[in-house]
Amino acid sequence: MDNVSVITIFYLSGLSESMNNRYILFFLSLLCYCLILLANITLIVTIMLDKNLHEPMYILLCAFCMNGLYGTTGFFPKFLWDLLFPAHVISYSGCLLQVQVLYSFGGSDVSILAVMAYDRYVAICRPLQYHSIMSKQRLIKLVCYCWFTPFCLIGVNICLTSRLKLCSPYIARLFCVNWLIVALACFPDETMVNNIVAYITLLFYVFHGVFIVWSYIYIIRTCVNSIENRAKFMQTCVPHLFSLITVLFTFLFDIMNIRFELKNLPQPFKNFIAIEFLVIPPLMNPLIYGFKLTKIRKRLVMLFFTKDLIITTLYSLLMVNPSRFSGLIQMAGSVLRVKLDPLHVVTERRKLSNLFFIMAHPQSNVLVSQMSKRPGKTKCSSGR
């Protein structure tokens, strides 16, 4: 018994049925990871560079994206490595470290969503006290709570798991899961403390969900009787609700898959359920907030496109079909704070046609340049 309990390596068997398409999976996984990195880093840099976005809501969103990078880094590099090699192994200490990263990532996501719900509650229900309640010092404390509390709670679970003697090194998942490691214990009686602490941790985050529901009950009550609060709700709370629903559903499916062992489902589908909380929220959250929040959308447009380029493109669309693109152009003009007048279309069309004529007849370009250098002679000739 002592010989089999000394385990230094775990074998991950979740990929055993998918190795025939491993290169396709590798390409898709690498593409997904690159998109996650691009979307989250872009949003983080945008918020950090723009001082107008240094507000509690955007700082919490920045922390949300940083947490997404933290969690996906604990999974994708090892997963991509496993797709390239037939042996899917991980060291004992590496397995516990991966559990620590992935579980603390999930806990931090729920905590940040709870703090964001509280921020929206204060902004909509108690707007006059918003800046005094959500001060910089309190915001720093809340962000530290969101990061360090899950890290410590999961650390306690990991310490309890590390004391167990294990009888098998095989884990039927794509990555290490604390519950499955506990299930490998030689003496099930020793796992009672692990189960109690695990359920306490789970209950702790259930209270976070209750707090979020309570916050939105008060927010909806306040917004019913106010048009201004309704607009604020649609602008800032809808993205938060989308993120909340995405995170909660992905976590719920994963917990059901672990606790109830859905054996009748095919392995590829179980693998998707297992990794969806590491793919969907980190990829969708920056896209949802980037498109929905006006300040971030404006900043992203100005970051990737110069003003002159956008105005030129809008005028070209206006010349092609003024009636069709007028709504789009007015919206883009409001974002850029530029008045784009459709009456200038004729002038711009003449400029464009002259440009095309010069490009088609290079000799005329030389003649025009010579005439522009001799304005006096041109006047005399025109006077005659």
C-alpha positions as a LaTeX table, in Angstrom:
\begin{tabular}{lrrr}
\hline
Residue & $x$ (\AA) & $y$ (\AA) & $z$ (\AA) \\
\hline
Met1 & 0.00 & 0.00 & 0.00 \\
Asp2 & 2.80 & 2.44 & 0.82 \\
Asn3 & 4.48 & 1.74 & $-2.52$ \\
Val4 & 1.41 & 2.58 & $-4.60$ \\
Ser5 & 0.60 & 5.69 & $-2.56$ \\
Val6 & 3.85 & 7.47 & $-3.44$ \\
Ile7 & 2.77 & 9.15 & $-6.69$ \\
Thr8 & 4.97 & 11.69 & $-8.43$ \\
Ile9 & 3.26 & 11.81 & $-11.85$ \\
Phe10 & $-0.37$ & 11.94 & $-12.98$ \\
Tyr11 & $-1.63$ & 10.66 & $-16.33$ \\
Leu12 & $-4.35$ & 12.76 & $-17.97$ \\
Ser13 & $-6.58$ & 10.52 & $-20.09$ \\
Gly14 & $-9.12$ & 13.06 & $-21.31$ \\
Leu15 & $-7.52$ & 13.30 & $-24.76$ \\
Ser16 & $-7.31$ & 9.58 & $-25.46$ \\
Glu17 & $-10.26$ & 9.60 & $-27.91$ \\
Ser18 & $-9.35$ & 12.85 & $-29.70$ \\
Met19 & $-5.75$ & 12.22 & $-30.77$ \\
Asn20 & $-6.74$ & 11.43 & $-34.38$ \\
Asn21 & $-7.60$ & 15.11 & $-34.87$ \\
Arg22 & $-4.95$ & 16.52 & $-32.59$ \\
Tyr23 & $-3.42$ & 18.88 & $-35.19$ \\
Ile24 & $-6.81$ & 20.42 & $-35.94$ \\
Leu25 & $-7.45$ & 20.72 & $-32.21$ \\
Phe26 & $-4.01$ & 22.27 & $-31.75$ \\
Phe27 & $-4.65$ & 24.90 & $-34.42$ \\
Leu28 & $-8.12$ & 25.76 & $-33.07$ \\
Ser29 & $-6.89$ & 25.87 & $-29.47$ \\
Leu30 & $-3.92$ & 28.06 & $-30.40$ \\
Leu31 & $-6.21$ & 30.40 & $-32.36$ \\
Cys32 & $-8.63$ & 30.59 & $-29.42$ \\
Tyr33 & $-5.81$ & 31.31 & $-26.96$ \\
Cys34 & $-4.40$ & 34.04 & $-29.22$ \\
Leu35 & $-7.84$ & 35.66 & $-29.51$ \\
Ile36 & $-8.23$ & 35.55 & $-25.72$ \\
Leu37 & $-4.83$ & 37.18 & $-25.27$ \\
Leu38 & $-5.53$ & 39.82 & $-27.92$ \\
Ala39 & $-9.01$ & 40.75 & $-26.65$ \\
Asn40 & $-8.07$ & 40.93 & $-22.96$ \\
Ile41 & $-4.72$ & 42.68 & $-23.42$ \\
Thr42 & $-6.32$ & 45.23 & $-25.77$ \\
Leu43 & $-8.99$ & 46.08 & $-23.21$ \\
Ile44 & $-6.47$ & 46.23 & $-20.35$ \\
Val45 & $-4.12$ & 48.55 & $-22.28$ \\
Thr46 & $-7.02$ & 50.73 & $-23.41$ \\
Ile47 & $-8.23$ & 51.24 & $-19.83$ \\
Met48 & $-4.71$ & 51.84 & $-18.48$ \\
Leu49 & $-3.75$ & 54.42 & $-21.13$ \\
Asp50 & $-6.94$ & 56.51 & $-20.99$ \\
Lys51 & $-7.25$ & 58.54 & $-17.79$ \\
Asn52 & $-10.95$ & 59.08 & $-18.48$ \\
Leu53 & $-11.44$ & 55.34 & $-17.92$ \\
His54 & $-9.82$ & 55.35 & $-14.47$ \\
Glu55 & $-13.18$ & 54.88 & $-12.79$ \\
Pro56 & $-14.30$ & 52.04 & $-10.48$ \\
Met57 & $-16.37$ & 50.24 & $-13.12$ \\
Tyr58 & $-13.54$ & 50.22 & $-15.67$ \\
Ile59 & $-10.88$ & 49.33 & $-13.11$ \\
Leu60 & $-12.97$ & 46.33 & $-12.06$ \\
Leu61 & $-13.32$ & 45.40 & $-15.73$ \\
Cys62 & $-9.54$ & 45.63 & $-16.07$ \\
Ala63 & $-9.16$ & 43.29 & $-13.08$ \\
Phe64 & $-11.72$ & 40.98 & $-14.70$ \\
Cys65 & $-9.63$ & 40.75 & $-17.89$ \\
Met66 & $-6.40$ & 40.24 & $-15.93$ \\
Asn67 & $-8.03$ & 37.36 & $-14.11$ \\
Gly68 & $-9.06$ & 35.87 & $-17.46$ \\
Leu69 & $-5.43$ & 35.94 & $-18.60$ \\
Tyr70 & $-4.35$ & 34.35 & $-15.31$ \\
Gly71 & $-6.81$ & 31.46 & $-15.62$ \\
Thr72 & $-6.25$ & 30.67 & $-19.29$ \\
Thr73 & $-2.47$ & 30.69 & $-18.78$ \\
Gly74 & $-2.95$ & 27.89 & $-16.26$ \\
Phe75 & $-4.61$ & 25.70 & $-18.91$ \\
Phe76 & $-3.77$ & 26.46 & $-22.55$ \\
Pro77 & 0.06 & 26.12 & $-22.60$ \\
Lys78 & $-0.10$ & 22.66 & $-20.97$ \\
Phe79 & $-3.05$ & 21.63 & $-23.17$ \\
Leu80 & $-1.26$ & 22.72 & $-26.36$ \\
Trp81 & 1.82 & 20.79 & $-25.25$ \\
Asp82 & $-0.26$ & 17.65 & $-24.67$ \\
Leu83 & $-1.74$ & 17.91 & $-28.18$ \\
Leu84 & 1.73 & 17.64 & $-29.71$ \\
Phe85 & 2.92 & 14.61 & $-27.74$ \\
Pro86 & 1.33 & 11.19 & $-27.16$ \\
Ala87 & 2.14 & 11.03 & $-23.43$ \\
His88 & $-0.12$ & 13.31 & $-21.38$ \\
Val89 & 1.58 & 13.52 & $-18.01$ \\
Ile90 & 1.96 & 16.15 & $-15.32$ \\
Ser91 & 4.00 & 16.13 & $-12.14$ \\
Tyr92 & 2.32 & 15.90 & $-8.73$ \\
Ser93 & 3.35 & 19.42 & $-7.74$ \\
Gly94 & 2.45 & 20.75 & $-11.20$ \\
Cys95 & $-0.99$ & 19.17 & $-10.91$ \\
Leu96 & $-1.66$ & 20.83 & $-7.55$ \\
Leu97 & $-0.40$ & 24.14 & $-8.95$ \\
Gln98 & $-2.77$ & 23.86 & $-11.91$ \\
Val99 & $-5.67$ & 23.17 & $-9.54$ \\
Gln100 & $-4.70$ & 26.24 & $-7.52$ \\
Val101 & $-4.61$ & 28.48 & $-10.60$ \\
Leu102 & $-7.82$ & 27.24 & $-12.25$ \\
Tyr103 & $-9.94$ & 27.14 & $-9.10$ \\
Ser104 & $-8.75$ & 30.52 & $-7.82$ \\
Phe105 & $-9.46$ & 31.93 & $-11.30$ \\
Gly106 & $-13.07$ & 30.70 & $-11.05$ \\
Gly107 & $-13.49$ & 32.07 & $-7.53$ \\
Ser108 & $-12.03$ & 35.45 & $-8.52$ \\
Asp109 & $-14.42$ & 35.66 & $-11.47$ \\
Val110 & $-17.45$ & 35.23 & $-9.21$ \\
Ser111 & $-16.04$ & 37.68 & $-6.63$ \\
Ile112 & $-15.35$ & 40.36 & $-9.26$ \\
Leu113 & $-18.86$ & 39.94 & $-10.66$ \\
Ala114 & $-20.26$ & 40.41 & $-7.15$ \\
Val115 & $-18.23$ & 43.59 & $-6.63$ \\
Met116 & $-19.29$ & 44.88 & $-10.06$ \\
Ala117 & $-22.93$ & 44.28 & $-9.08$ \\
Tyr118 & $-22.36$ & 46.27 & $-5.89$ \\
Asp119 & $-20.71$ & 49.06 & $-7.92$ \\
Arg120 & $-23.76$ & 49.26 & $-10.23$ \\
Tyr121 & $-26.10$ & 49.21 & $-7.22$ \\
Val122 & $-24.34$ & 52.21 & $-5.65$ \\
Ala123 & $-24.13$ & 54.08 & $-8.99$ \\
Ile124 & $-27.85$ & 53.69 & $-9.77$ \\
Cys125 & $-29.54$ & 53.47 & $-6.36$ \\
Arg126 & $-27.26$ & 55.87 & $-4.41$ \\
Pro127 & $-25.68$ & 58.14 & $-7.04$ \\
Leu128 & $-24.99$ & 61.09 & $-4.70$ \\
Gln129 & $-22.87$ & 58.90 & $-2.43$ \\
Tyr130 & $-21.14$ & 56.98 & $-5.22$ \\
His131 & $-17.73$ & 58.69 & $-5.09$ \\
Ser132 & $-17.58$ & 58.58 & $-1.30$ \\
Ile133 & $-18.53$ & 54.89 & $-1.15$ \\
Met134 & $-16.46$ & 53.72 & $-4.14$ \\
Ser135 & $-13.33$ & 55.63 & $-3.22$ \\
Lys136 & $-9.87$ & 54.62 & $-4.44$ \\
Gln137 & $-8.92$ & 53.07 & $-1.10$ \\
Arg138 & $-12.09$ & 50.98 & $-0.94$ \\
Leu139 & $-11.72$ & 49.97 & $-4.57$ \\
Ile140 & $-8.17$ & 48.71 & $-3.91$ \\
Lys141 & $-9.45$ & 46.72 & $-0.92$ \\
Leu142 & $-12.26$ & 45.18 & $-2.98$ \\
Val143 & $-9.89$ & 44.18 & $-5.81$ \\
Cys144 & $-7.48$ & 42.62 & $-3.30$ \\
Tyr145 & $-10.42$ & 40.76 & $-1.75$ \\
Cys146 & $-11.43$ & 39.42 & $-5.17$ \\
Trp147 & $-7.93$ & 38.08 & $-5.84$ \\
Phe148 & $-6.55$ & 36.96 & $-2.49$ \\
Thr149 & $-9.65$ & 35.45 & $-0.84$ \\
Pro150 & $-10.17$ & 32.78 & $-3.55$ \\
Phe151 & $-6.43$ & 32.13 & $-3.61$ \\
Cys152 & $-6.38$ & 31.46 & 0.15 \\
Leu153 & $-9.58$ & 29.37 & 0.14 \\
Ile154 & $-8.35$ & 27.15 & $-2.69$ \\
Gly155 & $-4.95$ & 26.98 & $-1.00$ \\
Val156 & $-6.59$ & 25.43 & 2.08 \\
Asn157 & $-8.27$ & 22.80 & $-0.14$ \\
Ile158 & $-4.95$ & 22.04 & $-1.84$ \\
Cys159 & $-3.17$ & 21.61 & 1.49 \\
Leu160 & $-5.82$ & 19.14 & 2.61 \\
Thr161 & $-5.47$ & 17.24 & $-0.67$ \\
Ser162 & $-1.68$ & 17.07 & $-0.43$ \\
Arg163 & $-1.85$ & 15.08 & 2.83 \\
Leu164 & $-3.78$ & 12.18 & 1.23 \\
Lys165 & $-2.18$ & 8.92 & 0.14 \\
Leu166 & $-3.25$ & 8.11 & $-3.41$ \\
Cys167 & $-3.67$ & 4.69 & $-4.99$ \\
Ser168 & $-3.92$ & 5.62 & $-8.67$ \\
Pro169 & $-2.17$ & 8.18 & $-10.91$ \\
Tyr170 & $-4.89$ & 8.33 & $-13.60$ \\
Ile171 & $-7.16$ & 11.39 & $-14.00$ \\
Ala172 & $-9.85$ & 11.15 & $-16.69$ \\
Arg173 & $-9.77$ & 14.86 & $-17.56$ \\
Leu174 & $-7.88$ & 17.31 & $-19.75$ \\
Phe175 & $-6.50$ & 19.02 & $-16.65$ \\
Cys176 & $-6.17$ & 18.38 & $-12.94$ \\
Val177 & $-9.32$ & 18.59 & $-10.81$ \\
Asn178 & $-9.19$ & 18.63 & $-7.03$ \\
Trp179 & $-12.29$ & 16.46 & $-6.57$ \\
Leu180 & $-10.87$ & 13.75 & $-8.86$ \\
Ile181 & $-7.55$ & 13.78 & $-7.01$ \\
Val182 & $-9.39$ & 13.35 & $-3.70$ \\
Ala183 & $-11.33$ & 10.44 & $-5.24$ \\
Leu184 & $-8.00$ & 8.64 & $-5.82$ \\
Ala185 & $-7.34$ & 8.43 & $-2.05$ \\
Cys186 & $-6.54$ & 4.96 & $-0.68$ \\
Phe187 & $-8.55$ & 5.59 & 2.50 \\
Pro188 & $-11.93$ & 7.26 & 1.79 \\
Asp189 & $-12.43$ & 8.02 & 5.49 \\
Glu190 & $-9.58$ & 10.54 & 5.29 \\
Thr191 & $-11.43$ & 12.60 & 2.69 \\
Met192 & $-14.25$ & 13.70 & 5.00 \\
Val193 & $-12.45$ & 16.93 & 5.95 \\
Asn194 & $-11.77$ & 17.62 & 2.26 \\
Asn195 & $-15.46$ & 17.26 & 1.45 \\
Ile196 & $-16.53$ & 19.56 & 4.29 \\
Val197 & $-14.08$ & 22.29 & 3.33 \\
Ala198 & $-14.99$ & 21.92 & $-0.37$ \\
Tyr199 & $-18.70$ & 22.37 & 0.39 \\
Ile200 & $-17.96$ & 25.37 & 2.62 \\
Thr201 & $-15.98$ & 26.94 & $-0.24$ \\
Leu202 & $-18.82$ & 26.24 & $-2.66$ \\
Leu203 & $-21.38$ & 27.69 & $-0.24$ \\
Phe204 & $-19.22$ & 30.80 & 0.15 \\
Tyr205 & $-19.57$ & 31.53 & $-3.56$ \\
Val206 & $-23.27$ & 30.65 & $-3.55$ \\
Phe207 & $-23.65$ & 33.60 & $-1.16$ \\
His208 & $-21.89$ & 35.73 & $-3.78$ \\
Gly209 & $-24.61$ & 34.71 & $-6.25$ \\
Val210 & $-27.34$ & 35.56 & $-3.74$ \\
Phe211 & $-25.73$ & 38.97 & $-3.20$ \\
Ile212 & $-25.69$ & 39.61 & $-6.96$ \\
Val213 & $-29.40$ & 38.72 & $-7.23$ \\
Trp214 & $-30.19$ & 40.97 & $-4.26$ \\
Ser215 & $-28.28$ & 43.87 & $-5.86$ \\
Tyr216 & $-30.15$ & 43.56 & $-9.14$ \\
Ile217 & $-33.53$ & 43.38 & $-7.44$ \\
Tyr218 & $-32.86$ & 46.83 & $-5.97$ \\
Ile219 & $-31.40$ & 48.10 & $-9.26$ \\
Ile220 & $-34.45$ & 47.00 & $-11.27$ \\
Arg221 & $-36.80$ & 48.54 & $-8.68$ \\
Thr222 & $-34.97$ & 51.85 & $-8.99$ \\
Cys223 & $-34.84$ & 51.79 & $-12.79$ \\
Val224 & $-38.56$ & 51.12 & $-13.29$ \\
Asn225 & $-39.58$ & 54.67 & $-12.39$ \\
Ser226 & $-36.69$ & 56.57 & $-14.01$ \\
Ile227 & $-35.89$ & 56.92 & $-17.71$ \\
Glu228 & $-32.35$ & 58.10 & $-16.92$ \\
Asn229 & $-31.68$ & 55.09 & $-14.69$ \\
Arg230 & $-33.14$ & 52.79 & $-17.33$ \\
Ala231 & $-30.68$ & 54.13 & $-19.89$ \\
Lys232 & $-27.84$ & 53.70 & $-17.40$ \\
Phe233 & $-29.01$ & 50.15 & $-16.70$ \\
Met234 & $-29.04$ & 49.24 & $-20.40$ \\
Gln235 & $-25.61$ & 50.79 & $-20.92$ \\
Thr236 & $-23.67$ & 49.35 & $-17.97$ \\
Cys237 & $-25.70$ & 46.53 & $-16.37$ \\
Val238 & $-26.61$ & 44.53 & $-19.48$ \\
Pro239 & $-22.96$ & 43.62 & $-20.25$ \\
His240 & $-22.52$ & 42.64 & $-16.61$ \\
Leu241 & $-25.60$ & 40.40 & $-16.78$ \\
Phe242 & $-24.32$ & 38.73 & $-19.96$ \\
Ser243 & $-20.97$ & 38.04 & $-18.26$ \\
Leu244 & $-22.70$ & 36.80 & $-15.12$ \\
Ile245 & $-24.95$ & 34.38 & $-17.01$ \\
Thr246 & $-22.01$ & 33.09 & $-19.06$ \\
Val247 & $-19.82$ & 32.46 & $-16.01$ \\
Leu248 & $-22.54$ & 30.89 & $-13.86$ \\
Phe249 & $-23.78$ & 28.52 & $-16.58$ \\
Thr250 & $-20.28$ & 27.35 & $-17.50$ \\
Phe251 & $-19.40$ & 26.76 & $-13.83$ \\
Leu252 & $-22.71$ & 24.98 & $-13.22$ \\
Phe253 & $-22.19$ & 22.57 & $-16.12$ \\
Asp254 & $-18.64$ & 21.83 & $-14.98$ \\
Ile255 & $-19.72$ & 21.16 & $-11.38$ \\
Met256 & $-22.50$ & 18.85 & $-12.57$ \\
Asn257 & $-20.02$ & 17.02 & $-14.79$ \\
Ile258 & $-17.61$ & 16.49 & $-11.87$ \\
Arg259 & $-20.04$ & 15.69 & $-9.07$ \\
Phe260 & $-22.54$ & 13.54 & $-10.93$ \\
Glu261 & $-20.10$ & 11.86 & $-13.38$ \\
Leu262 & $-22.12$ & 12.01 & $-16.59$ \\
Lys263 & $-20.84$ & 8.70 & $-17.96$ \\
Asn264 & $-23.41$ & 8.35 & $-20.75$ \\
Leu265 & $-22.11$ & 11.44 & $-22.56$ \\
Pro266 & $-19.37$ & 11.05 & $-25.20$ \\
Gln267 & $-15.85$ & 12.04 & $-24.12$ \\
Pro268 & $-15.47$ & 14.98 & $-26.58$ \\
Phe269 & $-18.68$ & 16.55 & $-25.24$ \\
Lys270 & $-17.51$ & 16.08 & $-21.65$ \\
Asn271 & $-14.20$ & 17.69 & $-22.59$ \\
Phe272 & $-16.04$ & 20.70 & $-24.00$ \\
Ile273 & $-18.11$ & 21.02 & $-20.82$ \\
Ala274 & $-14.89$ & 20.80 & $-18.80$ \\
Ile275 & $-13.05$ & 23.59 & $-20.62$ \\
Glu276 & $-15.92$ & 25.94 & $-21.52$ \\
Phe277 & $-15.39$ & 28.07 & $-18.38$ \\
Leu278 & $-11.79$ & 28.56 & $-19.57$ \\
Val279 & $-12.80$ & 29.51 & $-23.13$ \\
Ile280 & $-16.18$ & 31.26 & $-23.26$ \\
Pro281 & $-15.98$ & 33.83 & $-20.40$ \\
Pro282 & $-12.36$ & 34.98 & $-21.06$ \\
Leu283 & $-13.16$ & 35.40 & $-24.77$ \\
Met284 & $-16.67$ & 36.84 & $-24.56$ \\
Asn285 & $-16.28$ & 39.24 & $-21.62$ \\
Pro286 & $-13.87$ & 41.73 & $-23.30$ \\
Leu287 & $-15.90$ & 41.57 & $-26.52$ \\
Ile288 & $-19.20$ & 42.22 & $-24.71$ \\
Tyr289 & $-17.83$ & 45.14 & $-22.70$ \\
Gly290 & $-15.78$ & 46.49 & $-25.61$ \\
Phe291 & $-18.80$ & 46.74 & $-27.92$ \\
Lys292 & $-21.40$ & 47.78 & $-25.35$ \\
Leu293 & $-19.67$ & 50.42 & $-23.19$ \\
Thr294 & $-19.54$ & 53.68 & $-25.13$ \\
Lys295 & $-16.33$ & 55.07 & $-23.64$ \\
Ile296 & $-14.37$ & 51.91 & $-24.35$ \\
Arg297 & $-15.82$ & 51.61 & $-27.86$ \\
Lys298 & $-14.83$ & 55.19 & $-28.69$ \\
Arg299 & $-11.35$ & 54.68 & $-27.30$ \\
Leu300 & $-10.85$ & 51.46 & $-29.25$ \\
Val301 & $-11.95$ & 53.14 & $-32.49$ \\
Met302 & $-9.51$ & 56.01 & $-31.95$ \\
Leu303 & $-6.76$ & 53.56 & $-30.95$ \\
Phe304 & $-6.87$ & 51.43 & $-34.10$ \\
Phe305 & $-7.98$ & 53.97 & $-36.72$ \\
Thr306 & $-6.78$ & 57.50 & $-37.31$ \\
Lys307 & $-9.38$ & 60.20 & $-37.57$ \\
Asp308 & $-8.49$ & 61.20 & $-41.14$ \\
Leu309 & $-8.69$ & 57.61 & $-42.34$ \\
Ile310 & $-12.14$ & 57.13 & $-40.84$ \\
Ile311 & $-13.45$ & 60.43 & $-42.27$ \\
Thr312 & $-12.13$ & 59.55 & $-45.73$ \\
Thr313 & $-13.76$ & 56.13 & $-45.58$ \\
Leu314 & $-17.07$ & 57.62 & $-44.44$ \\
Tyr315 & $-17.06$ & 60.16 & $-47.27$ \\
Ser316 & $-16.37$ & 57.40 & $-49.79$ \\
Leu317 & $-19.36$ & 55.45 & $-48.45$ \\
Leu318 & $-21.45$ & 58.61 & $-48.64$ \\
Met319 & $-20.49$ & 59.11 & $-52.29$ \\
Val320 & $-21.32$ & 55.53 & $-53.20$ \\
Asn321 & $-24.84$ & 55.55 & $-51.70$ \\
Pro322 & $-25.80$ & 58.54 & $-49.54$ \\
Ser323 & $-29.26$ & 57.26 & $-48.57$ \\
Arg324 & $-28.06$ & 53.79 & $-47.60$ \\
Phe325 & $-25.09$ & 54.77 & $-45.41$ \\
Ser326 & $-26.39$ & 58.05 & $-43.92$ \\
Gly327 & $-27.40$ & 56.45 & $-40.59$ \\
Leu328 & $-24.05$ & 54.70 & $-40.21$ \\
Ile329 & $-22.16$ & 57.88 & $-41.05$ \\
Gln330 & $-24.12$ & 60.00 & $-38.56$ \\
Met331 & $-23.45$ & 57.45 & $-35.82$ \\
Ala332 & $-19.72$ & 57.32 & $-36.63$ \\
Gly333 & $-19.61$ & 61.09 & $-36.80$ \\
Ser334 & $-21.05$ & 61.34 & $-33.30$ \\
Val335 & $-18.42$ & 58.91 & $-32.03$ \\
Leu336 & $-15.63$ & 60.98 & $-33.63$ \\
Arg337 & $-17.30$ & 64.28 & $-32.69$ \\
Val338 & $-17.07$ & 65.37 & $-36.35$ \\
Lys339 & $-19.86$ & 66.88 & $-38.43$ \\
Leu340 & $-20.06$ & 65.02 & $-41.74$ \\
Asp341 & $-22.25$ & 67.07 & $-44.08$ \\
Pro342 & $-23.84$ & 65.18 & $-47.01$ \\
Leu343 & $-23.87$ & 68.47 & $-49.01$ \\
His344 & $-20.09$ & 68.14 & $-49.40$ \\
Val345 & $-20.53$ & 64.98 & $-51.47$ \\
Val346 & $-20.43$ & 66.81 & $-54.80$ \\
Thr347 & $-17.18$ & 68.59 & $-53.90$ \\
Glu348 & $-15.58$ & 65.42 & $-52.63$ \\
Arg349 & $-16.74$ & 63.52 & $-55.71$ \\
Arg350 & $-15.08$ & 66.11 & $-57.96$ \\
Lys351 & $-11.85$ & 65.83 & $-55.98$ \\
Leu352 & $-11.96$ & 62.07 & $-56.25$ \\
Ser353 & $-12.68$ & 62.12 & $-59.99$ \\
Asn354 & $-9.78$ & 64.54 & $-60.54$ \\
Leu355 & $-7.52$ & 62.25 & $-58.57$ \\
Phe356 & $-8.58$ & 59.26 & $-60.70$ \\
Phe357 & $-8.00$ & 61.31 & $-63.89$ \\
Ile358 & $-4.47$ & 62.24 & $-62.78$ \\
Met359 & $-3.72$ & 58.63 & $-61.91$ \\
Ala360 & $-4.93$ & 57.50 & $-65.33$ \\
His361 & $-3.02$ & 60.27 & $-67.19$ \\
Pro362 & 0.40 & 60.82 & $-65.59$ \\
Gln363 & 1.30 & 63.53 & $-68.15$ \\
Ser364 & $-1.56$ & 65.69 & $-66.94$ \\
Asn365 & $-0.12$ & 65.43 & $-63.44$ \\
Val366 & 3.17 & 66.92 & $-64.65$ \\
Leu367 & 1.32 & 69.71 & $-66.47$ \\
Val368 & $-0.73$ & 70.56 & $-63.39$ \\
Ser369 & 2.37 & 70.68 & $-61.21$ \\
Gln370 & 4.15 & 73.01 & $-63.67$ \\
Met371 & 1.14 & 75.32 & $-63.84$ \\
Ser372 & 0.91 & 75.41 & $-60.04$ \\
Lys373 & 4.54 & 76.56 & $-59.84$ \\
Arg374 & 3.89 & 79.46 & $-62.27$ \\
Pro375 & 0.78 & 81.23 & $-61.05$ \\
Gly376 & 1.65 & 84.52 & $-62.76$ \\
Lys377 & 1.72 & 83.10 & $-66.27$ \\
Thr378 & $-1.44$ & 81.25 & $-65.64$ \\
Lys379 & $-3.18$ & 84.51 & $-64.73$ \\
Cys380 & $-1.95$ & 86.22 & $-67.88$ \\
Ser381 & $-3.11$ & 83.40 & $-70.07$ \\
Ser382 & $-6.45$ & 83.35 & $-68.37$ \\
Gly383 & $-6.76$ & 87.13 & $-68.76$ \\
Arg384 & $-6.28$ & 86.90 & $-72.47$ \\
\hline
\end{tabular}
